[in-house]
Each structure stands twice: as structure tokens, then as C-alpha cells.
């Protein structure tokens, strides 16, 4: 495990639960362990936004915990999901629901279920066909046979 003084706090402000146990008190800012409200200042794609709050002096990313939206490099599907989300929440106040047992994803982003005006944006994206439930993105795809055989060797 990395040492707290070697941690890149600027690019990875959130600590995993294991990291909090190891050196959470050394964090230069409060770790988010509960639901909060903030302003969406940027929509990156269909499932990642940047939030501004009154309890931190920097803006930080939120990855929607319940959905997988198409990547922007997929062209129209990714752009459509991003544009819809941008229209719904950019510049608006949002509520972020945190699952304390699953707070931070592998890239160090905070995970949350994002709501605006009482509406779960993840659930709405799924119902509109703009996203799928988390973990279902590759369901039904034909596996890459070359990759499968390589892994078997």
C-alpha cells in the first residue's frame, strides 16, 4: 500500500475504505462518507460529472454508481447520453447518494447515485435507453475469440 505522503491528493482526492483505515486522518480534506448536495459544473459523459460543494475548496468528479453509459468514442450513442445529461443537470443543484460500502471506483473517482429534483438520473437514463445497469454493458456481446484463446494458454 502506498504511503499517505506519496498519495496524489489532487488527482485522486478520494480514499478507498481500506486507505481511510490506513491513513484517512492524513487526508488534506474531508472524505465523503454520506449523501450530500452540490452543483454540477460539468458533464463529462453519460455517467461522469464534476461537482462543486461548499464543504470542499476544489471541484471533484462523480461517477454514477448504478449505470454504464456509452463511451464518447462510440460516436452518436455516447454523445447523445452526454448531451441529454448535460441538458438535465449542468449548472443545477444535485443530490448525490453514497453507498458507504462502495464509495470509490478503480480510477479513484467517488461513486454516487445522482438525483436532480427528486429524479434518479441513472434510472432515467436506463429507461430512455441512454445507459444500461452497471455491469451489463458487455452482456450479449460475442467474445473476442483470439483474446479468449490467449488467456487459455
NUKOL-358099 format. One record per residue (C-alpha): residue number from 1; residue in one letter; x, y, z. Coordinates in nm, 4 decimals. Example, Ala and Ser with C-alpha at 12.3 -4.5 7.8 and 13.67 -1.06 7.14 Angstrom:
REM NUKOL-358099
+-----+-----+----------+----------+----------+
|   n | res |        x |        y |        z |
+-----+-----+----------+----------+----------+
|   1 |   A |   1.2300 |  -0.4500 |   0.7800 |
|   2 |   S |   1.3670 |  -0.1060 |   0.7140 |
+-----+-----+----------+----------+----------+
REM end
This chain:
REM NUKOL-358099
+-----+-----+----------+----------+----------+
|   n | res |        x |        y |        z |
+-----+-----+----------+----------+----------+
|   1 |   X |   0.0000 |   0.0000 |   0.0000 |
|   2 |   X |   0.1242 |   0.3489 |  -0.0806 |
|   3 |   X |   0.2151 |   0.5919 |   0.1948 |
|   4 |   X |  -0.0065 |   0.8955 |   0.2578 |
|   5 |   X |   0.2722 |   1.1396 |   0.1731 |
|   6 |   X |   0.3092 |   0.9702 |  -0.1688 |
|   7 |   X |  -0.0624 |   0.9796 |  -0.2484 |
|   8 |   X |  -0.1657 |   1.2077 |  -0.5375 |
|   9 |   X |  -0.4343 |   1.4024 |  -0.3484 |
|  10 |   X |  -0.5022 |   1.6403 |  -0.6386 |
|  11 |   X |  -0.5871 |   1.3753 |  -0.8982 |
|  12 |   X |  -0.7210 |   1.1137 |  -0.6535 |
|  13 |   X |  -0.8859 |   1.3030 |  -0.3670 |
|  14 |   X |  -1.0998 |   1.0085 |  -0.2575 |
|  15 |   X |  -0.9604 |   0.7280 |  -0.0477 |
|  16 |   X |  -1.0948 |   0.3747 |  -0.0590 |
|  17 |   X |  -1.2294 |   0.2392 |   0.2689 |
|  18 |   X |  -0.9055 |   0.0424 |   0.3183 |
|  19 |   X |  -0.6986 |   0.3569 |   0.2605 |
|  20 |   X |  -0.9138 |   0.5511 |   0.5094 |
|  21 |   X |  -0.8385 |   0.2867 |   0.7722 |
|  22 |   X |  -0.4667 |   0.3081 |   0.6935 |
|  23 |   X |  -0.4203 |   0.6854 |   0.6781 |
|  24 |   X |  -0.7506 |   0.8669 |   0.6457 |
|  25 |   X |  -0.6575 |   1.1184 |   0.9150 |
|  26 |   X |  -0.3698 |   1.2336 |   0.6942 |
|  27 |   X |  -0.6041 |   1.3339 |   0.4124 |
|  28 |   X |  -0.5876 |   1.7104 |   0.3487 |
|  29 |   X |  -0.9661 |   1.7199 |   0.3083 |
|  30 |   X |  -1.2749 |   1.5515 |   0.4493 |
|  31 |   X |  -1.3504 |   1.2125 |   0.2991 |
|  32 |   X |  -1.7082 |   1.1779 |   0.1781 |
|  33 |   X |  -1.8907 |   0.9050 |   0.3691 |
|  34 |   X |  -2.2518 |   1.0203 |   0.3382 |
|  35 |   X |  -2.5036 |   1.1742 |   0.0991 |
|  36 |   X |  -2.4537 |   1.5380 |   0.0030 |
|  37 |   X |  -2.5764 |   1.8164 |  -0.2232 |
|  38 |   X |  -2.3660 |   2.0078 |  -0.4734 |
|  39 |   X |  -2.3766 |   2.1841 |  -0.8075 |
|  40 |   X |  -2.2976 |   2.0014 |  -1.1311 |
|  41 |   X |  -2.0462 |   2.2264 |  -1.3034 |
|  42 |   X |  -1.9544 |   1.9916 |  -1.5876 |
|  43 |   X |  -2.0882 |   1.6813 |  -1.7592 |
|  44 |   X |  -1.8020 |   1.4722 |  -1.8990 |
|  45 |   X |  -2.0064 |   1.1909 |  -2.0498 |
|  46 |   X |  -2.3256 |   0.9977 |  -1.9782 |
|  47 |   X |  -2.2089 |   0.8716 |  -1.6394 |
|  48 |   X |  -1.9426 |   1.1129 |  -1.5092 |
|  49 |   X |  -1.9847 |   1.4692 |  -1.3859 |
|  50 |   X |  -1.7870 |   1.7275 |  -1.1883 |
|  51 |   X |  -1.9382 |   1.8643 |  -0.8668 |
|  52 |   X |  -1.8797 |   2.1794 |  -0.6642 |
|  53 |   X |  -1.9738 |   2.1766 |  -0.2943 |
|  54 |   X |  -1.9491 |   2.4170 |  -0.0026 |
|  55 |   X |  -1.7505 |   2.1696 |   0.2106 |
|  56 |   X |  -1.4503 |   2.1359 |  -0.0243 |
|  57 |   X |  -1.2323 |   2.4043 |  -0.1778 |
|  58 |   X |  -1.1960 |   2.2139 |  -0.5058 |
|  59 |   X |  -1.4269 |   2.0571 |  -0.7626 |
|  60 |   X |  -1.4270 |   1.6783 |  -0.7985 |
|  61 |   X |  -1.5644 |   1.4053 |  -1.0269 |
|  62 |   X |  -1.8557 |   1.1753 |  -0.9543 |
|  63 |   X |  -1.9011 |   0.8502 |  -1.1458 |
|  64 |   X |  -2.2614 |   0.7286 |  -1.1495 |
|  65 |   X |  -2.2635 |   0.4077 |  -0.9475 |
|  66 |   X |  -2.5684 |   0.2413 |  -1.0996 |
|  67 |   X |  -2.5166 |   0.2729 |  -1.4759 |
|  68 |   X |  -2.2815 |   0.2296 |  -1.7672 |
|  69 |   X |  -2.3337 |   0.4883 |  -2.0407 |
|  70 |   X |  -2.1730 |   0.4517 |  -2.3842 |
|  71 |   X |  -1.8210 |   0.5913 |  -2.4133 |
|  72 |   X |  -1.7797 |   0.9092 |  -2.6156 |
|  73 |   X |  -1.5543 |   0.7261 |  -2.8614 |
|  74 |   X |  -1.8585 |   0.5205 |  -2.9688 |
|  75 |   X |  -1.9844 |   0.8284 |  -3.1524 |
|  76 |   X |  -2.3517 |   0.9122 |  -3.1506 |
|  77 |   X |  -2.4655 |   0.6901 |  -2.8574 |
|  78 |   X |  -2.2043 |   0.8386 |  -2.6226 |
|  79 |   X |  -2.2655 |   1.1937 |  -2.7388 |
|  80 |   X |  -2.6432 |   1.1533 |  -2.7080 |
|  81 |   X |  -2.6151 |   1.0298 |  -2.3475 |
|  82 |   X |  -2.3738 |   1.3122 |  -2.2581 |
|  83 |   X |  -2.5870 |   1.5797 |  -2.4245 |
|  84 |   X |  -2.9065 |   1.4591 |  -2.2550 |
|  85 |   X |  -2.7396 |   1.4575 |  -1.9126 |
|  86 |   X |  -2.5855 |   1.8000 |  -1.9748 |
|  87 |   X |  -2.9299 |   1.9431 |  -2.0556 |
|  88 |   X |  -3.0744 |   1.7946 |  -1.7361 |
|  89 |   X |  -2.8174 |   1.8963 |  -1.4740 |
|  90 |   X |  -2.5281 |   2.1143 |  -1.5850 |
|  91 |   X |  -2.5320 |   2.4240 |  -1.3631 |
|  92 |   X |  -2.8005 |   2.2763 |  -1.1385 |
|  93 |   X |  -2.8062 |   2.1505 |  -0.7815 |
|  94 |   X |  -2.7932 |   1.7723 |  -0.7476 |
|  95 |   X |  -2.8197 |   1.5277 |  -0.4608 |
|  96 |   X |  -2.5591 |   1.2522 |  -0.4501 |
|  97 |   X |  -2.6430 |   0.9307 |  -0.2646 |
|  98 |   X |  -2.3344 |   0.7456 |  -0.1396 |
|  99 |   X |  -2.3116 |   0.3727 |  -0.0717 |
| 100 |   X |  -2.0566 |   0.3642 |   0.2115 |
| 101 |   X |  -1.9549 |   0.0077 |   0.1191 |
| 102 |   X |  -1.8874 |   0.1007 |  -0.2443 |
| 103 |   X |  -1.7676 |   0.4641 |  -0.2463 |
| 104 |   X |  -1.4662 |   0.4760 |  -0.4771 |
| 105 |   X |  -1.4074 |   0.3064 |  -0.8122 |
| 106 |   X |  -1.0817 |   0.1707 |  -0.9533 |
| 107 |   X |  -0.9801 |   0.5067 |  -1.1089 |
| 108 |   X |  -1.0230 |   0.6866 |  -0.7765 |
| 109 |   X |  -1.3477 |   0.8640 |  -0.8566 |
| 110 |   X |  -1.6223 |   0.8920 |  -0.5992 |
| 111 |   X |  -1.9232 |   0.6765 |  -0.6858 |
| 112 |   X |  -2.2755 |   0.8041 |  -0.6316 |
| 113 |   X |  -2.6369 |   0.7758 |  -0.7368 |
| 114 |   X |  -2.7121 |   1.1250 |  -0.8700 |
| 115 |   X |  -3.0576 |   1.2808 |  -0.8324 |
| 116 |   X |  -3.1966 |   1.6101 |  -0.9576 |
| 117 |   X |  -3.5360 |   1.7421 |  -0.8473 |
| 118 |   X |  -3.6090 |   1.4017 |  -0.6894 |
| 119 |   X |  -3.5365 |   1.2085 |  -1.0105 |
| 120 |   X |  -3.2664 |   0.9395 |  -1.0235 |
| 121 |   X |  -3.0728 |   1.0321 |  -1.3350 |
| 122 |   X |  -2.9247 |   0.6831 |  -1.3677 |
| 123 |   X |  -3.2678 |   0.5182 |  -1.3610 |
| 124 |   X |  -3.3969 |   0.7719 |  -1.6119 |
| 125 |   X |  -3.1030 |   0.7148 |  -1.8486 |
| 126 |   X |  -3.1729 |   0.3404 |  -1.8354 |
| 127 |   X |  -3.5447 |   0.3889 |  -1.9076 |
| 128 |   X |  -3.4616 |   0.6171 |  -2.2038 |
| 129 |   X |  -3.2133 |   0.3641 |  -2.3449 |
| 130 |   X |  -2.9178 |   0.6001 |  -2.2908 |
| 131 |   X |  -2.7432 |   0.3649 |  -2.0451 |
| 132 |   X |  -2.7582 |   0.0132 |  -1.9077 |
| 133 |   X |  -2.7434 |  -0.1048 |  -1.5456 |
| 134 |   X |  -2.3864 |  -0.1143 |  -1.4154 |
| 135 |   X |  -2.2065 |  -0.4346 |  -1.5176 |
| 136 |   X |  -2.4439 |  -0.5151 |  -1.8038 |
| 137 |   X |  -2.2652 |  -0.3156 |  -2.0771 |
| 138 |   X |  -2.0930 |  -0.6161 |  -2.2343 |
| 139 |   X |  -2.3813 |  -0.8573 |  -2.1829 |
| 140 |   X |  -2.4754 |  -1.0282 |  -2.5085 |
| 141 |   X |  -2.1517 |  -0.9336 |  -2.6878 |
| 142 |   X |  -1.9692 |  -1.2050 |  -2.8767 |
| 143 |   X |  -1.6328 |  -1.2581 |  -2.7045 |
| 144 |   X |  -1.3085 |  -1.1876 |  -2.8878 |
| 145 |   X |  -1.2013 |  -1.5444 |  -2.9716 |
| 146 |   X |  -0.8323 |  -1.4534 |  -3.0112 |
| 147 |   X |  -0.8301 |  -1.2966 |  -2.6641 |
| 148 |   X |  -1.0086 |  -1.5970 |  -2.5111 |
| 149 |   X |  -0.7547 |  -1.8403 |  -2.6599 |
| 150 |   X |  -0.4609 |  -1.6227 |  -2.5500 |
| 151 |   X |  -0.5922 |  -1.6244 |  -2.1930 |
| 152 |   X |  -0.6222 |  -2.0039 |  -2.2018 |
| 153 |   X |  -0.2569 |  -2.0517 |  -2.2985 |
+-----+-----+----------+----------+----------+
REM end
